[in-house]
Amino acid sequence: MPGEPKPTVGLFVTCLVDAIRPQIGFAALQLLQEAGCEVEVPQAQTCCGQPALNSGDDRDAAHLARQTIAAFEGYDYVVLPSGSCAATMVHGYPDLLAGDPDWAARARAMAAKTHEITSFLYDIMGYAPRGQRLHASATYHDSCSGLRDLGIAAQPRALLAQVEGLELRGLPGNDVCCGFGGTFCVKYSAISNAIVTEKAEAIEGTGADILLAGDLGCLMNMAGKLHRRGAKTRCFHTVEVLAGQADGPAIGEDAP
Amino acid sequence: MTAPLKAPFKARAAAALADPVLKIAIDRTTGNAERKRAAALAAFPEYESARARGQAIKDHVTAHLGHYLELFERNATARGAQVHWASDDAQARAIVTRICLAADAKLVTRAKSMLGEEIGLPHALADAGIERVETDLAEHIIQLAGEAPSHIIWPAMHRTREQVAQLFKAGHQPPPAAEDPATMVQSARRVLREKFLSADIGISGANFLVADTGATCTVTNEGNAELTTTPPRIHIVTAGIEKLVPSTAHAFALLRLLVRSATGGEMTQYTTFHAGPKRPGDADGPEEMHIVLVDNGRTTMLGDEFREMLRCIRCGACMNHCVVYRQIGGHAYGGTYPGPMGSVLTPVLDGLAASRDLPHACTMNGRCAEVCPVGIPLPTLLRAWRRRSWREGLEPAPTRAGIGLWAQLARRPRLYRLATRIGLPVLRLFGRGGWISRLPLAGGWTDHRDLPRPAARSFMDEYRARQRPRQ
């Protein structure tokens, strides 16, 4: 659409992607640009505050909420490659700051324009990847926050269906938690282990080459368990496949 | 009162995780429950509107609790029942025990009631020297085993069929002739039948307290509640005040949700409204009916952030769909009520200091709220307990220090960048290939799974490096 101004998008890569797997951030950047957005990556971003929020530390969570709102509220949209961090901004921030007269309206305004990336690409931008090919079988895990707090289920599947050669296999218990739960997985590691063990068995049972999900936290948990079990399943974030990066190293594979 | 939390939560959970038979039992029951509920809802297209109505009924009663309590008391009294008020578990136990002793009761039959467990009635009756016979089949099993319920609908769900056969063999005189379910049930019927007919007092709970009729309602699939409450001279009902509904029609609106969510049935086999004692001319029924209305923390919840929990109709769907419950079962929770609803209620009943693990032992995946037939936002309520625990200083020092340090960094983006620039290469030293399999202070992760080795350079640094040549 020449002449029409491109929507501006502030990309929040999330703290896990920043430290563990930058490829996901670059894949998101690429897809947003292909979808016709003017993308910026504000330098003032760190973490959305979810660990504090889920630990009951509302003071620190509110501080991070205000910091993030200040850094991102100038864009048309705020997009994240994570359902749980997006849900923190969409639902958590307005709740946290509801009683703060200076910030309540700003939190609500920001929540209204914040999106998880696959839902943003599909629902808002009407984007479909073109010319992506990947001859492999994959299975998809629905991460809980994205699924239940934001209604993300059809969008990633619709986008993945555009990848030529990719066979998407159903995962039994695809909507059952993987046992990550943020700090839960280390605070109650034995329970978390029992949960992720069942998840890994279900993933292995599909016989798929690749596991896909939309949240790096869940992916690290499942990939780490699959690797410990000696499974050969390769794990990627959905956007990596959509951006044509699945020919590179999967999570836990060393860069060549 | 619930059983004191003997071992710490993590020790109880570890014991449960180490029990392979328990896992088989949990998977059988919760798996069945999940499938049957899904099938029942698939055949109930008006579920969402029924759910909204159920929630509205509960919220209406909660908002006008005083009015409906008075109405219920007036109508129940008019029908000849005696209404007693207990502000806490100790008062409730004292009232029931007093009624039993005044009647010189030697044998009491009891139909399953989680409120009875909540107020510690089994122990109180034992302390008063009164023989108590549990008449619900599952309660009969756990009475033989000397255990507490592990689920609010299937109290003995932690026991496999095979284990039950052993318990009956040891506990029934004469023992059942065979181990098939039909023979075992027959044996239990024979043992219980004598007790039904010789009991001095029958004690039940109530699924609903109907304000405009003064009746109490019990639902069962075994008919044991009717045999518990009808033949003895005295019927005592113990019920939480949140069980109130305005009318019988409202009770049925909630019953449609309760039965489908609990067992996947459309209706319970036995649904009985107990409206006062035997009237002149009645063929049977108790001579006295006592209704003990128990607060035990409920009016406190009315005024705080846990108010929505008063909607709970005790269907058990939240625990059937909980990934944590399905690994550790009910006993590991240590309170009367297990699973997500128990993790909200146990801190109310036993105090947060004794139960702070429960609201934390949750992945916040939200499936419990999704299946709740009255729309209780369970993860939000669990987070409210976490907030209180943090505010009251109950969180362990390492947790506070860890979150505090991380927050100090996250609140300073430049310092945070510097920390990742220094930290990531250090972390990478622990890796072999693309994985870290052992990391000091991170045993919670690496004891069970490998950690993907972090990037050499963070996204933010890499992004800036890629931008630079263009500027």
HADDOCK unambig.tbl for C-alpha pairs under 7 A between the chains (distance, minus, plus):
assign (segid A and resid 18 and name CA) (segid B and resid 458 and name CA) 5.09 0.50 0.50
assign (segid A and resid 18 and name CA) (segid B and resid 459 and name CA) 4.48 0.50 0.50
assign (segid A and resid 18 and name CA) (segid B and resid 460 and name CA) 6.41 0.50 0.50
assign (segid A and resid 19 and name CA) (segid B and resid 454 and name CA) 5.97 0.50 0.50
assign (segid A and resid 19 and name CA) (segid B and resid 455 and name CA) 6.07 0.50 0.50
assign (segid A and resid 19 and name CA) (segid B and resid 458 and name CA) 4.96 0.50 0.50
assign (segid A and resid 19 and name CA) (segid B and resid 459 and name CA) 6.74 0.50 0.50
assign (segid A and resid 20 and name CA) (segid B and resid 453 and name CA) 6.93 0.50 0.50
assign (segid A and resid 20 and name CA) (segid B and resid 454 and name CA) 4.06 0.50 0.50
assign (segid A and resid 20 and name CA) (segid B and resid 455 and name CA) 5.15 0.50 0.50
assign (segid A and resid 21 and name CA) (segid B and resid 454 and name CA) 6.71 0.50 0.50
assign (segid A and resid 21 and name CA) (segid B and resid 455 and name CA) 5.98 0.50 0.50
assign (segid A and resid 22 and name CA) (segid B and resid 458 and name CA) 6.34 0.50 0.50
assign (segid A and resid 22 and name CA) (segid B and resid 459 and name CA) 4.50 0.50 0.50
assign (segid A and resid 25 and name CA) (segid B and resid 459 and name CA) 6.83 0.50 0.50
assign (segid A and resid 44 and name CA) (segid B and resid 413 and name CA) 5.44 0.50 0.50
assign (segid A and resid 45 and name CA) (segid B and resid 413 and name CA) 6.55 0.50 0.50
assign (segid A and resid 46 and name CA) (segid B and resid 410 and name CA) 5.54 0.50 0.50
assign (segid A and resid 46 and name CA) (segid B and resid 413 and name CA) 6.02 0.50 0.50
assign (segid A and resid 47 and name CA) (segid B and resid 410 and name CA) 6.19 0.50 0.50
assign (segid A and resid 52 and name CA) (segid B and resid 403 and name CA) 6.56 0.50 0.50
assign (segid A and resid 54 and name CA) (segid B and resid 383 and name CA) 6.51 0.50 0.50
assign (segid A and resid 55 and name CA) (segid B and resid 386 and name CA) 6.07 0.50 0.50
assign (segid A and resid 56 and name CA) (segid B and resid 383 and name CA) 6.56 0.50 0.50
assign (segid A and resid 56 and name CA) (segid B and resid 386 and name CA) 4.59 0.50 0.50
assign (segid A and resid 56 and name CA) (segid B and resid 387 and name CA) 3.62 0.50 0.50
assign (segid A and resid 56 and name CA) (segid B and resid 390 and name CA) 5.49 0.50 0.50
assign (segid A and resid 57 and name CA) (segid B and resid 387 and name CA) 6.30 0.50 0.50
assign (segid A and resid 57 and name CA) (segid B and resid 390 and name CA) 6.18 0.50 0.50
assign (segid A and resid 58 and name CA) (segid B and resid 387 and name CA) 6.99 0.50 0.50
assign (segid A and resid 60 and name CA) (segid B and resid 407 and name CA) 6.28 0.50 0.50
assign (segid A and resid 64 and name CA) (segid B and resid 411 and name CA) 6.24 0.50 0.50
assign (segid A and resid 144 and name CA) (segid B and resid 365 and name CA) 5.08 0.50 0.50
assign (segid A and resid 145 and name CA) (segid B and resid 365 and name CA) 6.39 0.50 0.50
assign (segid A and resid 148 and name CA) (segid B and resid 366 and name CA) 6.70 0.50 0.50
assign (segid A and resid 177 and name CA) (segid B and resid 323 and name CA) 6.85 0.50 0.50
assign (segid A and resid 177 and name CA) (segid B and resid 365 and name CA) 6.10 0.50 0.50
assign (segid A and resid 179 and name CA) (segid B and resid 363 and name CA) 6.50 0.50 0.50
assign (segid A and resid 180 and name CA) (segid B and resid 363 and name CA) 6.76 0.50 0.50
assign (segid A and resid 181 and name CA) (segid B and resid 363 and name CA) 4.01 0.50 0.50
assign (segid A and resid 181 and name CA) (segid B and resid 364 and name CA) 6.37 0.50 0.50
assign (segid A and resid 184 and name CA) (segid B and resid 361 and name CA) 6.68 0.50 0.50
assign (segid A and resid 184 and name CA) (segid B and resid 362 and name CA) 6.87 0.50 0.50
assign (segid A and resid 184 and name CA) (segid B and resid 363 and name CA) 6.05 0.50 0.50
assign (segid A and resid 185 and name CA) (segid B and resid 445 and name CA) 6.97 0.50 0.50
assign (segid A and resid 186 and name CA) (segid B and resid 444 and name CA) 4.22 0.50 0.50
assign (segid A and resid 186 and name CA) (segid B and resid 445 and name CA) 5.59 0.50 0.50
assign (segid A and resid 187 and name CA) (segid B and resid 444 and name CA) 6.77 0.50 0.50
assign (segid A and resid 188 and name CA) (segid B and resid 361 and name CA) 6.61 0.50 0.50
assign (segid A and resid 189 and name CA) (segid B and resid 444 and name CA) 5.26 0.50 0.50
assign (segid A and resid 189 and name CA) (segid B and resid 445 and name CA) 6.86 0.50 0.50
assign (segid A and resid 191 and name CA) (segid B and resid 324 and name CA) 6.80 0.50 0.50
assign (segid A and resid 191 and name CA) (segid B and resid 327 and name CA) 6.89 0.50 0.50
assign (segid A and resid 193 and name CA) (segid B and resid 448 and name CA) 6.13 0.50 0.50
assign (segid A and resid 194 and name CA) (segid B and resid 327 and name CA) 6.76 0.50 0.50
assign (segid A and resid 195 and name CA) (segid B and resid 323 and name CA) 6.75 0.50 0.50
assign (segid A and resid 220 and name CA) (segid B and resid 451 and name CA) 6.92 0.50 0.50
assign (segid A and resid 220 and name CA) (segid B and resid 452 and name CA) 6.71 0.50 0.50
assign (segid A and resid 224 and name CA) (segid B and resid 449 and name CA) 4.85 0.50 0.50
assign (segid A and resid 224 and name CA) (segid B and resid 450 and name CA) 4.29 0.50 0.50
assign (segid A and resid 224 and name CA) (segid B and resid 451 and name CA) 5.54 0.50 0.50
assign (segid A and resid 224 and name CA) (segid B and resid 452 and name CA) 6.73 0.50 0.50
assign (segid A and resid 225 and name CA) (segid B and resid 449 and name CA) 4.57 0.50 0.50
assign (segid A and resid 225 and name CA) (segid B and resid 450 and name CA) 6.39 0.50 0.50
assign (segid A and resid 227 and name CA) (segid B and resid 450 and name CA) 6.67 0.50 0.50
assign (segid A and resid 228 and name CA) (segid B and resid 449 and name CA) 5.52 0.50 0.50
assign (segid A and resid 228 and name CA) (segid B and resid 450 and name CA) 5.82 0.50 0.50
assign (segid A and resid 251 and name CA) (segid B and resid 452 and name CA) 6.48 0.50 0.50
assign (segid A and resid 252 and name CA) (segid B and resid 434 and name CA) 4.42 0.50 0.50
assign (segid A and resid 252 and name CA) (segid B and resid 435 and name CA) 5.48 0.50 0.50
assign (segid A and resid 252 and name CA) (segid B and resid 452 and name CA) 4.59 0.50 0.50
assign (segid A and resid 252 and name CA) (segid B and resid 453 and name CA) 6.32 0.50 0.50
assign (segid A and resid 253 and name CA) (segid B and resid 434 and name CA) 4.77 0.50 0.50
assign (segid A and resid 254 and name CA) (segid B and resid 433 and name CA) 5.82 0.50 0.50
assign (segid A and resid 254 and name CA) (segid B and resid 434 and name CA) 4.49 0.50 0.50
